Amino acid sequence: MIFYLERNQINIEKYDECVSNASNSHIYAYSWYLDIVCDNWDVLVEDDYQAVMPLPKRKKYGINYIYQASWIQQLGIFSSDSIDALRVEEFIKSIPKKFKLIDVFLNSNNKFSSKYLSVRSNYILPLNSSFDKIRDNYNKNRKRISKKDFSSFRTDRKGKISEFLNLYKEQEINYKTHKDSFNKLQCLLNTSNNHINIWNVYKNYNLIAGLCWLKDNHRIIYLVPVATIEAKKENIPTHILNELIKAHENTDYILDFEGSMVEGVAKFYKSFGAEKEEYFWYKRRSF
C-alpha cells in the first residue's frame, strides 16, 4: 500500500535508508538535500519504506502543485526492488488530487507509458577503468586537448565557496539563474558535509574557472561548472573533468554529467565517451 506523508510525518531514518539502499539511488533524493533545495516537500511511501517518491511542493494563487526544484535533475521512485511500469503508475495515481499540476523529472528506472511523459537525455561515464583506458574512448579532438600542458594553472581542490559564487555571479549572463535558485545554491554550498566539493582553477592567482561536484555512494555529479571566456579558450573545463576522472579512476563510481538537451553541451559530454541515459519528464495539469 502507498501512503502520502507530509514532511513532518516522515521517518527520516527509514526514508534515507530506503534511498541509500535503492538500486537507482541519487543524492538528490536524500532528506538533507531536499530540505535545502526545495521550498517544501512531502513523500509517497510504499508499505514500511520499501519504496519512496519525494514530492517537492509549492502553492501559488491558491493552487497546490508538484514542481521540479532547482539543482535536482531526477527524482521519482526509489527502491531496492525492481520498478516496473505498473509500479510507477501506482505511485503516480497515489499523488493526492489536491495537486493540480505535477511537473517532475522521473529517474531512469521509472519508465512507463503515458501521454504526459516525454524523454530527456543524460550522459554518464563509468569510471571502472584506468584514466588512460577511459581516455582511449574520447573523440579525437578531446584526446588532443587532454594531452595539452596545463601546468601553468593551479587547482585548489578545497576551493573557497565565496570565490566560486562570486565567479558564478560574474558569469550570470551565461547562466541566467533565478534569484531563488542562486540562494538555494548558496545554501547548498554552505552545507558542511563530504558530499559537496568545490574545485577552483587559477591562472596567475586569478580565478578563471570552478566546479561544484557532488559525491554519493554511486555517482559523481557534475553539478555546477563555471568558466570565464579565457578559461574556455584555454580548455579548462576539459582539464577539470580529466582531473575529476583521474581522482576516481578504477572505481565503481559513475560520472554523471547531468544532461544535456542542448546539442552543443551534449556533444561536449559525448566527446568524453559518455553513454546516453534516458530519464523522463512527467507533466500533467488538472485545471
Phi and psi in degrees as a GROMACS rama.xvg file:
@    title "Ramachandran Plot"
@    xaxis  label "Phi"
@    yaxis  label "Psi"
@TYPE xy
-106.434  127.19  ILE-2
-111.394  148.646  PHE-3
-103.054  123.654  TYR-4
-123.885  138.441  LEU-5
-80.934  164.693  GLU-6
-52.5325  -42.5916  ARG-7
-76.5679  -3.75803  ASN-8
-101.169  -6.04111  GLN-9
-77.8257  136.327  ILE-10
-82.3071  97.9469  ASN-11
-62.5615  -37.879  ILE-12
-61.4912  -46.063  GLU-13
-69.8699  -38.0548  LYS-14
-61.3351  -51.7503  TYR-15
-66.4233  -32.7096  ASP-16
-64.5974  -39.7189  GLU-17
-62.4237  -44.8592  CYS-18
-63.1331  -44.0301  VAL-19
-63.5038  -38.8469  SER-20
-85.9166  -6.90751  ASN-21
-65.6474  140.852  ALA-22
-66.1469  -23.232  SER-23
-113.237  32.1601  ASN-24
-56.3978  140.932  SER-25
-136.854  143.192  HIS-26
-60.6112  -29.9231  ILE-27
-58.4751  -25.6877  TYR-28
-88.2194  -10.339  ALA-29
-66.5622  147.803  TYR-30
-60.0345  -40.9026  SER-31
-63.1639  -36.5113  TRP-32
-71.2409  -45.8644  TYR-33
-62.7667  -37.8394  LEU-34
-61.2304  -29.1705  ASP-35
-83.7299  -49.209  ILE-36
-92.354  -12.71  VAL-37
-102.291  147.122  CYS-38
-64.0302  -42.9848  ASP-39
-163.042  159.739  ASN-40
-156.624  147.202  TRP-41
-119.965  -169.514  ASP-42
-154.975  147.747  VAL-43
-98.7618  131.408  LEU-44
-123.745  128.932  VAL-45
-93.3618  123.508  GLU-46
50.2558  -130.521  ASP-47
-97.4735  62.6515  ASP-48
62.9548  38.7256  TYR-49
-74.556  -26.0781  GLN-50
-153.013  149.784  ALA-51
-137.573  152.254  VAL-52
-138.24  99.3395  MET-53
-67.6849  145.439  PRO-54
-129.165  91.5784  LEU-55
-60.3279  134.982  PRO-56
-136.181  154.118  LYS-57
-144.41  168.783  ARG-58
-137.983  126.141  LYS-59
-141.094  133.569  LYS-60
52.2396  36.4844  TYR-61
79.1003  3.40676  GLY-62
-104.784  123.821  ILE-63
-83.2383  135.373  ASN-64
-149.561  153.622  TYR-65
-93.8673  129.245  ILE-66
-128.436  162.499  TYR-67
-89.8018  105.188  GLN-68
-70.9487  152.203  ALA-69
-62.7381  148.915  SER-70
67.6212  21.9348  TRP-71
-127.857  122.738  ILE-72
-88.9007  -43.7081  GLN-73
-139.107  137.311  GLN-74
-124.737  -120.661  LEU-75
88.993  -149.954  GLY-76
-97.7791  135.911  ILE-77
-124.921  132.11  PHE-78
-160.908  152.059  SER-79
-78.7133  -17.687  SER-80
-87.3349  165.643  ASP-81
-65.787  147.519  SER-82
-117.458  99.1887  ILE-83
-89.8441  174.358  ASP-84
-60.2309  -39.3429  ALA-85
-62.3471  -40.5094  LEU-86
-65.645  -40.1412  ARG-87
-62.1813  -45.0085  VAL-88
-60.0469  -39.3784  GLU-89
-63.9486  -39.7683  GLU-90
-66.3335  -46.0462  PHE-91
-59.0421  -42.4701  ILE-92
-67.5054  -21.7668  LYS-93
-85.5565  -6.13491  SER-94
-65.9084  124.53  ILE-95
-53.4109  142.856  PRO-96
-69.225  -11.4382  LYS-97
-66.4167  -20.0244  LYS-98
-85.073  105.875  PHE-99
-82.6687  -14.677  LYS-100
-135.025  130.754  LEU-101
-120.452  117.739  ILE-102
-137.091  95.3669  ASP-103
-147.483  148.301  VAL-104
-94.3109  121.633  PHE-105
-91.907  149.862  LEU-106
-73.9201  172.12  ASN-107
-65.0293  -14.7481  SER-108
-94.6089  6.78853  ASN-109
-109.642  37.0666  ASN-110
-74.8349  134.341  LYS-111
-157.585  172.607  PHE-112
-96.7191  123.63  SER-113
-162.213  144.145  SER-114
-70.6943  -13.1688  LYS-115
-93.7739  4.28355  TYR-116
-107.562  136.18  LEU-117
-132.185  158.304  SER-118
-98.1582  138.44  VAL-119
-123.215  162.021  ARG-120
-112.269  132.757  SER-121
-120.37  163.665  ASN-122
-131.465  131.361  TYR-123
-129.987  151.544  ILE-124
-133.783  109.529  LEU-125
-63.3582  139.355  PRO-126
-110.748  28.1023  LEU-127
-87.1355  20.5681  ASN-128
-131.764  172.403  SER-129
-69.9728  159.943  SER-130
-58.1243  -41.231  PHE-131
-60.6692  -41.2815  ASP-132
-69.2309  -38.4491  LYS-133
-64.1591  -42.3027  ILE-134
-65.1015  -26.4146  ARG-135
-58.9635  -24.1317  ASP-136
-95.2829  1.68895  ASN-137
-65.9145  156.666  TYR-138
-75.8574  171.248  ASN-139
-57.5863  -43.9132  LYS-140
-68.4463  -39.9367  ASN-141
-67.8688  -36.3531  ARG-142
-61.8261  -43.7219  LYS-143
-61.9366  -46.7678  ARG-144
-64.1131  -37.5573  ILE-145
-66.7089  -19.318  SER-146
-91.0496  1.95198  LYS-147
-67.9783  160.604  LYS-148
-88.9745  113.342  ASP-149
-107.016  18.8817  PHE-150
-66.1333  -17.2983  SER-151
-80.5611  -4.22129  SER-152
-108.639  143.481  PHE-153
-113.692  131.932  ARG-154
-109.43  121.774  THR-155
-94.8819  110.362  ASP-156
-83.3325  1.54507  ARG-157
-127.316  57.9796  LYS-158
-62.7781  150.152  GLY-159
-73.5446  128.902  LYS-160
-61.8469  -43.2062  ILE-161
-61.3193  -39.8135  SER-162
-68.1038  -41.558  GLU-163
-60.8809  -47.6238  PHE-164
-66.0858  -36.8326  LEU-165
-63.6923  -41.5164  ASN-166
-64.9685  -40.6854  LEU-167
-59.9594  -44.9626  TYR-168
-65.4423  -37.043  LYS-169
-63.4069  -31.0589  GLU-170
-96.3557  18.1116  GLN-171
-53.8108  -34.42  GLU-172
-60.076  -27.2296  ILE-173
-85.4541  -22.5821  ASN-174
-109.076  -27.8494  TYR-175
50.2987  49.1917  LYS-176
-82.7067  131.53  THR-177
-62.3902  147.469  HIS-178
-55.4272  -42.6938  LYS-179
-62.3484  -40.5683  ASP-180
-65.1744  -40.1013  SER-181
-63.5383  -41.2904  PHE-182
-63.2109  -39.2174  ASN-183
-65.0887  -40.5629  LYS-184
-61.6478  -43.4903  LEU-185
-60.3481  -43.4827  GLN-186
-64.1675  -40.2052  CYS-187
-62.5426  -46.7085  LEU-188
-69.3612  -24.9801  LEU-189
-87.8885  4.94847  ASN-190
-80.7894  126.629  THR-191
-88.8115  97.1884  SER-192
-157.577  170.062  ASN-193
-82.1985  -0.708162  ASN-194
-82.8428  -18.7792  HIS-195
-112.119  127.069  ILE-196
-130.562  140.627  ASN-197
-121.475  123.501  ILE-198
-114.205  126.292  TRP-199
-115.116  138.429  ASN-200
-115.669  131.049  VAL-201
-119.216  149.43  TYR-202
-129.506  119.315  LYS-203
51.9897  45.6642  ASN-204
70.1854  3.94098  TYR-205
-99.8976  128.765  ASN-206
-73.648  121.98  LEU-207
-120.629  -12.3085  ILE-208
-161.588  162.346  ALA-209
-162.469  166.844  GLY-210
-147.016  128.965  LEU-211
-99.7441  119.189  CYS-212
-128.507  150.397  TRP-213
-110.022  154.168  LEU-214
-140.839  124.207  LYS-215
-119.492  -153.042  ASP-216
-77.5421  -12.5565  ASN-217
-128.453  -32.8822  HIS-218
-130.616  149.724  ARG-219
-104.123  117.845  ILE-220
-100.889  121.429  ILE-221
-82.1036  79.7267  TYR-222
-79.8817  -57.0967  LEU-223
-135.826  95.2665  VAL-224
-88.5088  146.514  PRO-225
-144.726  138.72  VAL-226
-154.558  141.875  ALA-227
-75.6641  170.717  THR-228
-60.5271  -40.7572  ILE-229
-60.5479  -44.069  GLU-230
-63.1565  -38.4916  ALA-231
-67.0622  -38.867  LYS-232
-64.4007  -31.2512  LYS-233
-86.7256  1.13442  GLU-234
62.8711  34.9859  ASN-235
-66.4663  -36.4153  ILE-236
-55.5497  -38.9736  PRO-237
-65.1831  -42.9247  THR-238
-60.0733  -46.0656  HIS-239
-61.8762  -44.5683  ILE-240
-64.222  -39.3605  LEU-241
-60.1189  -42.4595  ASN-242
-66.6297  -36.7527  GLU-243
-65.8531  -41.6663  LEU-244
-65.4392  -43.7989  ILE-245
-60.2541  -37.4415  LYS-246
-69.3247  -16.654  ALA-247
-129.503  18.7419  HIS-248
-64.5159  154.885  GLU-249
57.9141  37.1272  ASN-250
-125.444  175.772  THR-251
-88.8163  6.30073  ASP-252
-72.3621  154.626  TYR-253
-115.781  130.724  ILE-254
-84.6204  117.395  LEU-255
-104.5  113.961  ASP-256
-80.8154  -7.68908  PHE-257
63.218  43.4544  GLU-258
125.891  -167.824  GLY-259
-141.816  161.165  SER-260
-83.6827  -6.99616  MET-261
-83.3098  122.926  VAL-262
-56.3507  -45.8236  GLU-263
-64.9848  -39.9591  GLY-264
-68.8773  -43.2938  VAL-265
-59.9181  -39.2604  ALA-266
-62.3614  -39.3132  LYS-267
-61.4186  -46.3044  PHE-268
-64.8139  -43.321  TYR-269
-63.8537  -26.1387  LYS-270
-65.7469  -16.2268  SER-271
-89.7871  6.23792  PHE-272
82.8098  15.8662  GLY-273
-67.462  147.325  ALA-274
-95.9618  146.032  GLU-275
-77.9841  134.595  LYS-276
-129.203  125.151  GLU-277
-86.9714  140.053  GLU-278
-132.796  -177.927  TYR-279
-134.833  137.529  PHE-280
-104.504  116.837  TRP-281
-108.572  119.973  TYR-282
-137.094  120.79  LYS-283
-144.278  136.612  ARG-284
-124.539  151.113  ARG-285
-132.027  42.5327  SER-286
